[in-house]
Every structure is written in C-alpha cells, then in structure tokens.
Amino acid sequence: MSETTRKVGTFILGCLLATASLIALSPAASAAACSDVEVVFARGTGEPAGVGRVGQAFVDSLRSDLGGESVDVAAVDYPASYDFRHAIDGARVAAAQVQDLAAACPASSIVLGGFSQGAAVVDLITADPAQAFGFGVPMAPEVADHVAAVAVFGNPSQKIGRPLALNSPLYGAKTVELCNGTDPVCSPGDDRAAHSLYPQAGLTDQAASFVADRVKAHTGPGAAVTQLAAGTVAGR
C-alpha cells in the first residue's frame, strides 16, 4: 500500500468515525434542546413577522404563570396578509411545526395559539371543517396527546357559530377561545377598536391562566369545553 493510499484511507476512516459520533449524539442533543413547554403561535393579519403583539402578551403572561418551567416559542411563518387564503399556507406550516415537535420532544407540553387570521390557522389544523377549506386532513389524531392546550383570540369562525372550542372533538375540551366584547371579527358587534385591545382587556392574561392549568395537569383532553367571551366563561 502506497503512502498516499494509506493517508486517503485514514482520512476517510476519520470522516466516518466523526459522522458516526454525530449520529450517536444527535438524540441526546435533540432532547437537551426541548423545553418543558413549546408554544406554536400564529400572528394576526398585518402583524410583522413573529408571534405578534397579542401572541407576545400571551407568552409573557404564560411564562409568568408557569414559574420555573422552560418555555420556548415558535412563530408560524406565513404571510398573514389581507388575502385570507394564506391561512391555508399558515396551516400547512403550523401542522408541520407541531408534528415535528411532537416527534422530537415527546415529553414537552405543546401549546397552540393564534390571533385573528392566526386563529383561523389553528382552526384549520384542529377542527373538523379543515377539509372544507381545502387544507385536507388535519393533524394526525395521536398528535393531540402532545398538545396540552389551545388558545385563540378574535377567531373569525366564532362569528359564524363555529367556535373551535365546540367544533373540535380532539382539541375542544382543552381550548380557550376569547372574543373581546363586540369585536366584529368574532362577534356580531361593530367595535373595530376592540379587535386590537386583547392585552389591555386582560384576555391574554386570562388565556394564559387557563393554559398554565392545563400544562400543569397535561394528562390528556379535559372533561369540559371552555369558551371565553369578553372575559366570561361559557359552556360550563
């Protein structure tokens, strides 16, 4: 064997060993990257990239309510434009995010959330009408076991009598759905300003309290469907 051949063989063997060590370490590295709670939130129409103002207020309150538990946040990356058909794009992205988290972080409690058009994104991946909107089949049923709670704000489907809390066999019992007074997006009212005042109305705090309780329990779907409107509890 020539010296050149020996060196090439040694180099290839070294690469193979390095690759094997990376593969062996990857499960532990993935587990270490998982938080106690993984929040997936879809922002509302016209909000800048990220979780949006309502989403951030909700996450801040949830972190406070959960104390020492680690909380990671993933924003649903979709256009959130005034072309509401983009909600379907958001649903595809969100479904992939949630299912990836369920596979990679099986011990984590997943929280789904959305505001306005973002609430419609959550509808599309959790409620039965998903097929009617052209998205196709919602997330695999077993994913629901990984989701501790769902929080939606200013949900358009609530206005037409199809609230997520009452329209999702798998997620309805662990959903908190909030409509701020006469917000025209989710109610027959006409107070357009109400649509932008969810944090000021205390509803992001109220949702966070609901979600924190579900996260702390997280033994599967709850027994009661809870729907909140303007800070009141319905369906109990």
N, C-alpha and C positions, 0 to 999 in steps of 0.2 A: 504494500500500500504506500503510495507516494505521500509526502508531507502535505501537499495541497489537499489531497483526498481526505487525509486524516483531519485536517483543520475544518474542512467543509462539514464532515460528519459530526465533529464535535459541536460546531455551530448549530446544526440542525437539531441535534440532541438537546442542546441547551434551550433552544426555542420551544421544543416540545415539552420539556420539563417546566419551563416558565408558564406555558399555556395551561398545562395540567394543574399547576398550583393555583392559577387564577380561577379555573373552573371549580376546583375544590373549595376555594374560599368564597365564591360568589354567593351561595346560600346564606352563609353567616353574615356577609356584608349586607345582603338584602334585608335580612332580619333586623340587623342593627339600625338600618335606615328607617324602619317602620315606627310610627308614632302610636301612642295609645289610641288617639282619635285622628281620623283622616277625614277632613271636610272637603267635599266637592261642591263648589258653588258657581251658579251661572248668573251673571250680571244682567241688568235690565237694558232696555233699548236705549241706545245713545250713550251709555256709560263707557268711559275709557277702559282699555284692557285691564284685566284683573278681576276682582270679585265685586267691584263697585262700592258705592257708599253704603247702601243697605247691607250688603254682604259683609263689609268690614265691620260695621257696627255690631252685627250679629256675632261674628267671630270673636271680636274683642270681649263681648259680654259672655260668650260661651267659655272662653279661656278663664275668665274671672270665676265663673260658676264651677268650673272643673278643678280649680286649685292646682295641685301639683301634677296633674296628668299632662302629658305632652300632646300638643295639638298641631297637626300640620294641615296646610290649606292648599288646595289645587283649584285654580280658576279654570272654568270651562272656556277654552279658546275658540270663540265663534264670532261672527260679525256683529251680532246684536244690533242690526240696522233696522230701519223702518220697513224693510222688506221682511215681513214676519215669516216668510218661508224659510228664512235662515235658522229658525228654531229647529228645523229638522236637522240641519248641519250640526247645531249645538247638541242635539240629542245623540247623534252618532258619536260625537267626541266624548260626551259625558258618559255614555254607556261603556265605551272602551276604557275610560279612566276608572270607572267604578269596578268593572270586571277585572281589570289589571290589578287594582288594589286588593280586591278580594282574593286573588290568586297569590300575589306577592306578600301580602300582610294578613294572613288568615286570623291572627289574634287581635287585629285592630278593630275598633268600632268605627264604621263608616257613617258619616252624616251627609245627607244630600240637602242642598238648598238652592233656592232661586228666587229672583225678584222680577216681577212683571213678565217680559218675554222669557226671562230665565226660569220663571215658574212654569211656563209652558214647556220649556225644555225638560224640566223634571217630570211634568205630566206625561210627556211622550215616552219616557223610559220606564215609567212605573204604573201607569193607569191603562186600563183596557182599551180606551179609544186610540191608542198609539197606532194600531193598524189602519184606522180610518184616515189618519193624517198622512199616510204614505210612508211612514217610517219603517213599517214592517213589524216584526216581533219584538216585544220589549226584552229587557234583560232576562237571562236565564233565571228560572224560579229560585234556584238554590242561592243566588246572589243575595236575595232578600234576607237570608240568615245573617249576613255580614253587615247589613245596614241597621244601625241602632235607631235612627230617627230621620225624619224628613221635615224640613221647614220651608214653606213657600209664602211669599209676600206679594200681594197685589196680583193674584192669579186670574188671568182672563177667563179661564174655564169656570170659575166660581160665578161669574156674572150670568152665564147661560145655564146655571143649575147643574153643573157637572163638577163639583169640587173634588179635588184629589182625595181629600180625607174620606169621602163617601164612595169614591169610584175606583178604588184600587184594593182588590182582595188581599194582596200581599203586603202593601205598604200603608193602607189607610189607617190602620189601628195605631201606627207609630208616626202619624203625620200631624203637624200643627200647621194650620192654614189661616193666614191673617189678612183681613181686609180693613184698611183704615177708614172707618166711618163711611162717608159717601164717596169714596174713591171711585170714579167712573169706570176704571179698568176692571174692577172686580165686583161692582155693585150697580144698582140702577141709579145711583146718585150722580151729581154733577159738580162735585168739588174737586176740580183738577189739581189744586194745590195739595190735597190730601195724599195724592199718589207719591209725592216726594217727601212726606213727613213721617215715615215709619219709625225712624230712630227717635225723633222728637216726641212722638206719641207713646214711646215706651214699648212698642210692639216687638222690636228686635230683642230687647231685654226679656220680654215675656216668652218669646220663642226660645231664647237661649235657656231659660229656666226649664221649660218643657223638655228640650233636647238633652240637657245635662242629666235630668232624672232618668231618661231612657238610656243614656250612655252608661250611667252608674249601674243600672239593672242589666241591660242588654242580655236578656235571656230569650229573645225572640219577639215576635209581634205581640203587642199589648192586647188587652181584652176590650178596651173601649176606644171608640173613634172620637177624637177630639178635634173640633173645628173652632177656631177663634175668629171673631169678627169684632173689630173696634174694641179689643180688649176684653170681650166677653167670651164665655165658654158655652158652646152649643153641642148638642148631641149627647149630653150626659143626663 
